[in-house]
């Protein structure tokens, strides 16, 4: 990883609470730690925000609506679209609003990354099985080297989170998976642990073996 060609992309860490995301306090705390580390390394920080316009313009087909016909999630007239205060962007950060799940779909994200000379993409956020996973696949399709920080990701339930993490690990061949503390060790040129893909479908699972397979995703490969 060349830190001069690296950016941190944080997916939809917004105040929207209707999903009931699990362990969100830990996600925010770890994200704050990672942001601080990236600022020390002068690594650009990019936030995305999912926006659903309250007048329904541009909504996805069959987007859930409230009784007043405004969007149930990420409604543009509510504070739910704002980034959590604890990790709020600074003036020098980039904030990209999007209207579909993937952070790359009809947004300026790819343009911004290319203008910054980015080749290595540190990524995390919510929800694991939706906006995060589609953004990871789109980053891979655009030839970015993807560094996924697993403890700044979450979903509405453990099963969907584990399944999405393993699907990405199985099929994003250049994926590297870290915990926050291990990635910071890499920043500091210290020995660190991570997980990387050995072969396609390296973490096969069934409903009965999902948790056992997921445990293999722990960062264990030592790099000096």
C-alpha positions in Angstrom: 0.0 0.0 0.0 1.4 3.3 -1.1 -0.1 5.8 1.3 0.3 8.6 -1.3 -2.1 6.6 -3.5 -4.6 5.6 -0.9 -8.0 7.0 0.2 -10.5 6.1 2.9 -14.1 5.7 1.7 -16.8 5.6 4.4 -20.1 4.3 3.2 -23.3 5.8 4.6 -22.4 6.3 8.3 -25.5 8.4 8.8 -28.0 8.9 11.6 -30.7 6.8 9.9 -31.8 4.4 12.6 -34.7 2.5 11.1 -32.5 -0.4 10.1 -31.7 -1.3 13.7 -28.0 -1.8 13.0 -26.1 -4.0 15.4 -23.0 -2.9 17.4 -23.2 0.6 15.9 -21.5 2.2 18.8 -18.4 0.0 18.2 -18.5 0.9 14.5 -18.5 4.6 15.2 -15.7 4.3 17.8 -13.5 2.3 15.4 -14.3 4.6 12.5 -13.2 7.6 14.6 -9.9 5.9 15.4 -9.3 5.1 11.8 -10.2 8.6 10.6 -7.7 10.1 13.1 -5.0 7.7 11.8 -5.7 8.6 8.2 -5.6 12.3 9.0 -2.1 11.8 10.5 -1.0 10.1 7.3 -2.6 12.7 5.1 -4.8 10.0 3.5 -7.9 11.7 1.9 -11.2 10.9 3.6 -14.4 10.5 1.5 -17.9 10.1 2.9 -20.9 8.9 1.1 -24.5 9.7 2.0 -27.5 7.8 0.8 -30.3 10.3 -0.1 -33.9 9.5 -0.8 -35.7 12.7 -1.9 -38.8 13.5 0.1 -40.6 14.4 -3.2 -39.8 10.9 -4.5 -37.8 12.2 -7.4 -35.2 9.6 -8.4 -36.3 6.9 -5.9 -35.5 3.3 -6.5 -38.5 1.3 -7.7 -40.8 0.2 -4.8 -38.6 2.1 -2.2 -40.5 1.8 1.1 -42.7 4.8 1.9 -44.3 6.1 5.1 -48.0 6.9 5.2 -47.3 10.5 4.2 -45.6 9.2 1.0 -42.1 10.3 2.1 -39.3 7.7 2.1 -39.0 5.4 5.1 -35.2 5.4 4.9 -32.7 8.3 4.4 -35.5 10.9 3.7 -33.9 14.1 2.5 -36.1 16.3 4.8 -34.8 14.6 8.0 -31.6 14.7 9.9 -31.3 10.9 9.2 -29.2 11.8 6.1 -26.5 13.5 8.2 -23.2 11.8 9.2 -22.9 10.9 12.8 -21.6 13.9 14.8 -18.7 11.9 16.3 -17.2 11.3 12.9 -18.6 14.3 11.0 -16.6 15.5 7.9 -14.2 18.4 8.1 -14.2 21.1 5.4 -11.3 19.4 3.6 -13.1 16.1 3.3 -15.1 15.0 0.3 -18.8 14.2 0.7 -20.6 12.4 -2.1 -24.4 12.1 -2.1 -25.8 9.0 -3.9 -29.3 7.8 -4.9 -28.6 4.1 -5.3 -26.8 1.6 -3.2 -23.3 1.6 -4.8 -21.2 4.6 -4.1 -20.0 4.4 -7.7 -23.3 4.3 -9.5 -23.8 7.7 -11.3 -21.7 9.6 -8.7 -18.4 11.5 -8.9 -16.6 9.0 -6.7 -14.5 7.4 -9.4 -13.6 10.8 -10.8 -12.5 12.1 -7.4 -10.4 9.0 -6.7 -8.7 9.2 -10.1 -8.0 12.9 -9.7 -6.3 12.1 -6.4 -4.2 9.3 -8.0 -5.8 6.6 -5.8 -5.1 3.0 -6.4 -5.6 1.5 -2.9 -9.1 1.9 -1.4 -9.7 1.6 2.3 -13.4 1.0 2.7 -16.0 0.3 5.4 -19.5 1.3 6.5 -23.1 0.2 6.3 -25.0 -1.8 5.5 -22.7 -4.7 4.9 -25.1 -6.6 2.7 -26.3 -3.6 0.8 -24.5 -0.3 0.1 -21.2 -1.5 1.4 -21.1 -4.8 -0.6 -22.2 -3.3 -3.9 -19.6 -0.5 -3.5 -16.9 -3.0 -2.8 -17.7 -5.0 -6.0 -17.9 -1.8 -8.0 -14.5 -0.7 -6.7 -13.0 -4.1 -7.7 -14.6 -3.8 -11.2 -12.8 -0.5 -11.5 -9.4 -2.1 -10.6 -8.9 -0.5 -7.2 -7.0 -2.6 -4.6 -9.7 -3.0 -1.9 -8.8 -2.9 1.8 -11.9 -3.8 3.8 -12.0 -2.8 7.5 -14.3 -5.4 9.0 -14.9 -3.8 12.4 -16.3 -0.6 10.9 -19.0 -2.5 9.1 -22.3 -3.8 10.3 -25.8 -4.8 9.2 -29.2 -5.3 10.8 -28.5 -8.9 11.8 -25.5 -11.2 12.3 -26.4 -13.6 9.5 -26.6 -11.0 6.8 -23.4 -9.4 7.9 -21.5 -12.6 7.9 -22.9 -13.8 4.6 -22.0 -10.5 2.9 -18.5 -10.5 4.3 -17.9 -14.0 3.1 -19.3 -13.4 -0.3 -17.0 -10.4 -0.8 -14.0 -12.5 0.6 -14.8 -15.3 -1.8 -15.1 -13.3 -5.0 -13.2 -10.0 -4.7 -9.8 -11.6 -5.5 -7.6 -8.7 -4.5 -9.5 -8.1 -1.2 -7.5 -7.6 2.0 -9.5 -7.7 5.3 -8.3 -5.9 8.4 -9.3 -4.9 11.9 -8.8 -1.2 12.6 -5.8 -1.7 14.9 -4.0 -3.9 12.4 -4.4 -1.5 9.5 -3.0 1.3 11.7 0.0 -1.0 12.4 0.5 -1.2 8.7 0.4 2.6 8.5 3.2 2.7 11.2 5.3 0.1 9.3 4.9 -2.4 12.1 4.1 -6.1 11.8 0.4 -6.5 11.2 -2.2 -9.2 10.5 -4.8 -9.4 7.8 -6.8 -11.8 5.7 -6.5 -12.2 2.0 -8.1 -14.4 -0.7 -6.2 -17.6 -1.4 -8.5 -18.9 -4.1 -12.1 -18.4 -5.4 -14.8 -19.5 -3.0 -12.2 -20.0 -0.2 -14.9 -19.6 2.6 -17.7 -21.9 1.5 -20.6 -22.1 4.0 -24.0 -23.6 4.6 -26.5 -22.3 7.1 -25.1 -24.8 9.6 -21.5 -23.8 9.0 -21.8 -20.1 8.5 -20.4 -19.0 11.9 -17.5 -21.5 11.7 -16.6 -20.3 8.2 -16.9 -16.7 9.2 -14.3 -17.3 12.0 -11.7 -18.1 9.3 -12.1 -14.4 8.1 -10.2 -13.2 11.2 -7.0 -11.4 10.2 -4.3 -14.0 10.8 -1.7 -13.6 8.1 1.3 -11.9 9.6 3.2 -9.4 7.6 6.5 -8.1 8.7 
